[in-house]
Amino acid sequence: MKNYHIAVAMSVYKNDNPKFLYESIISILSQEEVNVTLFIQIDGMISDKLKKILILFNEHYNINLFWNKENKGLATRLNQIIDEVIKENKFDYLARMDADDISHPRRFITQATFLDKHKDISVVGSDVIEISENGEQLFYKKMHSNHDDIVSNVIQKCPFNHPSVMFNIAVFKENFRYKPSLKNTQDYYLWIDLIFAKKRLANINLPLLWFRVDNNFHQRRGIQKSLNESFSRIYAIKKLKIYSVRNILHIPLLFMLRISPEVIKKIAYKKYR
């Protein structure tokens, strides 16, 4: 079996939960049959509890910490990690991970083997199991697996669960990056840019990530995020030239849903996620 070298990109900021961060890091260090290096960008000042968790792992040879006093957002920090990974020039693939999710022990070997076998695929994600703050399993979220289905549904459904993805490093050597000006839709814009550039995407229909859904998940989807999501869909329709009635009508419907009362959003999310 090939000895894969995987870089993992994570950003930590002040509102992250120390317990969840610890569990997330442990799940990365516990990956089977691959060599993993975890790159963590600390995005601004953080609590002492978060610092203690990071310092606990600071001497681990598989973890690189980058401390920053200023908060500049997820896109900027991920791009910095990407630049560092390319500079080191020793990794086969780059995986994303959030500071509150948990990766399956065989996530990376499964995704790396898939990318190695399917050379035409630039990014691969997976299904996820949504869990509560207490770790209770809430929902199995299945994703479209093949490129054509992903593209045909790209307005109605984001191609990936962002923290589940693994990239072929070649994508970033072609200068694809996250857009730092975007606050919460940076991943979606990247997927659209990749689709436009004829890069192929895929998902593995296995639950390779436990995706944390906290109590504020629906509250965070307010007016500004709703506008950002609407703009991202307009961007996709224009760039990919997919001007169907179905796609155009989805934009106002999505916006109305996002600004609906929380109970309505929860019901709709359970039905259409």
N, C-alpha and C positions, 0 to 999 in steps of 0.2 A: 504494500500500500504506500502511496506517495506521502511524503512527509510535508504536509502543508504548513505554511507560515501565515498566520492570520493576524492582521492588525484590527483592533477594535476601537471605535470612536465613541467617547462618552463625554458629555458636558454636565457639570454640577453647578447648581446655583443655590442661593440662600433659602429658597422655599422647599428644597428637597428634604425628604424624611431620612434621618440617619439610619434607622433600622432597615428601610427599604434599600438604601444605598449599599449597606453591608451585604444584604442578600443578593443584590444585583452583581456586585463585584465577585462574591463567592461563586456565583453561577458561571461567571466568565472564567475564573481560575480553575473551575472543575470540568472544563470542556475535555472531552475524550478524544484521543488519537490525533490531536493537532498541536502545533506550537502557537501559543497565543501571546501577543503583546498588547496590553490595554493602555491606551492613551486617554488621559483624563484632563480636560481643560476646566479649571475652576473659574467660573464666569462671575467675577466680582467678589465682594466680601461675603463670607459665609459664617454660620454659627460655629461656636466652639465644639458642639457635638459632631457636626459634619467634619470639622478639622480633625478631630480625634480619630474618626473612622478612616480618613484619608492617610493620616500619619501612621496609623496602624499598618497600612499596606505600603507605606512610603519606601521601605527598604526592599520590597519584593522586586526581584530582577525582571519580572514580567510586567511591571507597571511603571509608566512614565507620567508624572504629575506636572502640570503647568499652571502656576499660580498667577492670577490676574486681579488687580485691585478694582478694575472697572468692569461693569456689566455691559457687554456689547451684543449679547444675544446668541442664540443657538447657531445660526448660520455662520457667523463669524468664527466661532470656536470650532465648529466642524471643519470649516475650510482651513483653519490653522493646522488641525490634525492631519488633514489630507496632504497639505504641503509637506509636513514633517515625514509622513509615511512615504511619499514619493522621494524625498531627499535621501531617506535611509536605503531605499531601493533593494529591499530584501524580502518583501511580502508578496504573497500570491494574490490575496484578496483582502478587502476591508469590510468589516461588519459594523453595523450600527447597534447601539445599545443605549437604552435610557436608564436613568439612575434609580428607577423604581420598579423595573420589570425583572423577570427571571427567565434566563435562557435554559432550555432543555439541555442536559449534558451532552447530547449528540447533535445539537443544532449545527455547530460549525462543521463537523465532519460531514454531515448530511448535505449541507449547502455547498461546501467546497467540492465534494465529490460530484455533485450535480453540475456545477459550473465547469469542472474539469471535463466532464463527459459532454456537456452541451456548450461548445466553444462559441456558438452564436449568441448566447445569452449574456447580457451585460450586467443585469441586476436580478437577483432572485430573493423573494420573500417567502413567507409561510403563513399558514393558518395560525391563529392564536387562541388561547383560552383566556377569556377575560376573568379577572379575579378581583375580589373586594379588598379593602384595606386590611382585612383580617385573613386574607388568603383563601377565602371561600370562592369556589368556582361558580361563575355566574352564567357564562355563555360561551359556546364554541363558535368562533367567527371564521367561516370558510371563505376563502378568496378565490377569484378566478385564476386558474392555473396557467393557461396558455396565452401567448402574446395577443392573438387576435381578439379573444374575449376580453382581455384587459383593456385593449384600445377601444373596442366598441362600447364599453361601459364606463369609459374614463370620466365622463361628466357626472354620471350618477353615483359612481363609487371610486374612491381613491384607489389607485393600483395596488398599493401596499399598506400594510401596517408598518409604519416607518422603522420602529426599533427592531423589526424582524429581518431587515434586508441585509444582504451581502453583495458587495460590488466586485466586479472585475477591476483591478487597479488600472487597466488600460483606459477605462472611462475617464478617470481623472487626469491621466497623462495627455488626454485630448482637450484638457482645460475646461471640462464641465465642473461647475461648482454650484453650491447653494447661493442664493441671492441674499446678501446681508441686509438689504432694505426691507425684507419681509419678516414679519414677526411670528406668524403662526401657519403660514402656508408654503414655507420654503421648500419642503419636500415635494409638494404637488407640482410646483413650477419646474423643479428638476426633472420629475417624471415626464412632464410635457415636453421639455427641451430634448430629452433623450428619445422620446417617441418621434418627435419631429426630425431628429437626426438619424432615424432608421435604426436605432438601437433596439434590441429585442429584450423583453421583460418576461418574467415567469414567477409563479408561486408554487411552492411545494405544498400539497394538501396534507400536511402533517402539522400537529400543534407543537411547533418548536419554540414557542415563547408563551410565557404567562404574562399577560398584559394587565397592568394594574389600573383599575377604574376606581378613583377615590370618590368621596362624598361630594366633592365640588366639581366633578367632571362636567355636569350639564350646566352648572352655574357659570363656568368659564366660557361657555359658548354664547357670549353676549352679542350686542349690536356690532361692535367693532370687528369681532371675529366673523360674524355673519357677513359683513361687508367684504372682508378679506376673502372669504370663501367664494362669494359671488364674483368678485373681480378675478379670482383664479380660474373660475369656470369660463368667464368671458375670454380670458387670455387663451385658454385651451381651445375654445371654439374657433377663435380667430386664427390662431397659429396652425391648428391642424385642419382648418377649413371643414368643420363638421357641423354645418348649419342645418340641423334637422329640427323639426317642431318639438320633438321629444327633448332634445338637448336645450333648446332655448327656453322652453317652458319650465324646465327643471330649475333654472336660476331663481326666478321669483318665488317658486314653491320652497326651495331650500332656504331662502332668506326668511320667509314667513315662518317656517318651522323653527328656525334658530332663535327667533325673537318671541316665540310662543311661551306660555307659562311652563315652568319646569316639569310639571306633571305630564303635559302634552309632549314635551321633548323626550321624556323618558319612554313613553309609550311608543312614539315614532322610532326612537333609536332601537328599541328591542325588535321592532318589526322590520326595519329597513337597513340596519347596519350591515 
